[in-house]
Amino acid sequence: MQRVSRLTRELSLLATEPPPGITCWQNGQLDDLRAQILGGVDTPYEKGIFNLEIIVPERYPFEPPKIRFLTPIYHPNIDSAGRICLDVLKLPPKGAWRPSLNISTLLTSIQLLMAEPNPDDPLMADISSEYKYNKQLFLLNAKEWTEKYAGQ
């Protein structure tokens, strides 16, 4: 019951006061959500619209939602299946999830990760080393993928 009222409140807040560049909605059931993140200005993802899937577990908010990209993205911390390497998406001790966090905070953190990749904790080692040692090529590839998969 607590989960339902909290999710309802969070979705209502996301609908009335969404974070800049982020939208989120129900995809049928309350625990199956979709989100869109606009690529940030001055990033290789600019002008891209990235779709995400959010599955809310039974134990939410004591367990983090499972979030993955549905739109392919060229990024050191996001793999080809759309899985995201981000501490707030994992339970402690390895992760930083806390019940005080919410879906809006998570989506904002993912948006920030898009703008500022963490090459020292990669899911994609090859993209990570490209980001570290050949940033121009990384930016070119990320832009190309954005135009190809997330373009309008």
C-alpha positions in Angstrom: 0.0 0.0 0.0 2.8 2.4 0.9 4.4 1.7 -2.5 1.2 2.5 -4.4 0.6 5.8 -2.6 4.2 6.8 -2.9 4.4 5.9 -6.6 1.1 7.8 -7.3 2.5 10.8 -5.5 5.9 10.6 -7.4 4.2 10.2 -10.8 1.9 13.2 -10.1 4.9 15.3 -9.2 6.7 14.2 -12.3 3.7 15.2 -14.4 3.2 18.6 -12.8 6.8 19.6 -12.0 9.1 17.4 -14.2 12.9 18.0 -14.0 14.1 20.0 -17.0 14.5 17.7 -20.1 12.8 14.7 -18.4 9.3 13.2 -18.8 8.0 10.1 -17.1 4.7 8.2 -17.4 2.9 4.9 -16.6 3.0 2.2 -19.3 -0.1 0.3 -18.4 0.5 -0.8 -14.8 1.8 1.4 -12.0 5.0 -0.5 -11.6 5.9 -0.3 -15.4 7.0 3.2 -16.3 8.6 4.8 -19.3 10.7 7.9 -19.3 12.3 10.2 -21.9 15.5 12.2 -21.3 16.5 14.9 -23.7 20.3 15.0 -24.5 21.9 17.9 -22.7 23.1 21.0 -24.5 26.8 21.0 -25.3 27.0 17.2 -25.0 27.3 14.7 -27.9 23.7 13.7 -27.0 22.2 17.1 -27.7 19.0 17.0 -29.7 18.6 13.3 -28.9 15.5 11.9 -27.2 16.4 8.8 -25.2 13.7 6.4 -24.0 14.0 4.5 -20.8 12.2 1.6 -19.1 11.6 1.7 -15.4 10.4 -1.4 -13.5 9.4 -0.7 -9.9 10.0 -3.7 -7.6 7.6 -4.9 -5.0 9.9 -3.7 -2.2 10.1 -0.1 -3.5 11.2 2.3 -2.0 13.4 -0.1 0.0 14.8 -1.4 -3.2 15.7 0.8 -6.2 13.8 0.6 -9.5 15.4 -1.2 -12.4 16.1 1.4 -15.1 17.5 0.7 -18.6 17.8 2.6 -21.8 15.6 1.4 -24.6 17.3 3.8 -27.1 20.8 2.7 -28.0 23.4 5.2 -26.6 27.2 5.3 -27.0 28.4 5.7 -23.5 31.1 4.2 -21.2 28.6 3.5 -18.3 25.7 2.2 -20.4 25.9 -1.2 -22.1 24.3 -2.5 -25.4 21.4 -3.9 -23.4 20.7 -0.5 -22.0 21.9 -1.3 -18.5 23.3 1.6 -16.5 26.3 1.6 -14.2 25.3 4.1 -11.5 25.7 3.8 -7.8 22.2 5.1 -6.9 20.7 2.3 -8.9 22.2 -0.4 -6.6 21.6 -1.3 -3.0 24.4 -0.8 -0.4 27.1 -1.9 0.3 28.1 -1.6 -3.4 25.5 1.0 -4.2 24.1 4.2 -2.8 20.4 3.6 -3.1 18.4 5.0 -0.1 14.6 5.0 0.3 14.7 8.8 0.5 15.6 8.9 -3.2 12.9 8.9 -5.8 12.4 8.3 -9.5 12.8 12.0 -10.3 16.2 12.0 -8.5 17.3 8.8 -10.4 16.3 10.2 -13.8 18.2 13.5 -13.0 21.2 11.4 -11.9 21.1 9.5 -15.2 20.8 12.8 -17.1 23.9 14.0 -15.3 25.8 10.8 -16.0 25.0 11.3 -19.7 26.6 14.7 -19.6 29.5 13.6 -17.4 30.5 9.9 -18.0 32.5 8.1 -15.3 35.2 6.3 -17.3 36.7 4.8 -14.1 33.6 2.6 -13.5 32.7 1.5 -17.0 30.3 -1.1 -18.4 31.9 -0.7 -21.8 35.7 -0.9 -21.5 36.4 0.0 -25.1 34.2 3.1 -25.0 35.7 4.1 -21.7 39.3 4.0 -23.0 38.2 5.9 -26.1 36.7 8.5 -23.8 39.9 8.7 -21.7 42.5 8.6 -24.5 40.8 9.8 -27.7 38.0 12.1 -26.6 37.5 13.6 -30.1 36.7 10.1 -31.5 34.4 9.4 -28.6 32.5 12.6 -29.1 32.2 11.8 -32.9 30.9 8.3 -32.2 28.4 9.4 -29.5 27.1 12.2 -31.8 26.7 9.7 -34.7 24.8 7.2 -32.5 22.6 10.0 -31.2 21.7 11.1 -34.7 21.1 7.5 -35.8 19.1 6.2 -32.8 17.8 9.2 -30.8 17.3 11.8 -33.6 14.0 13.3 -34.5 
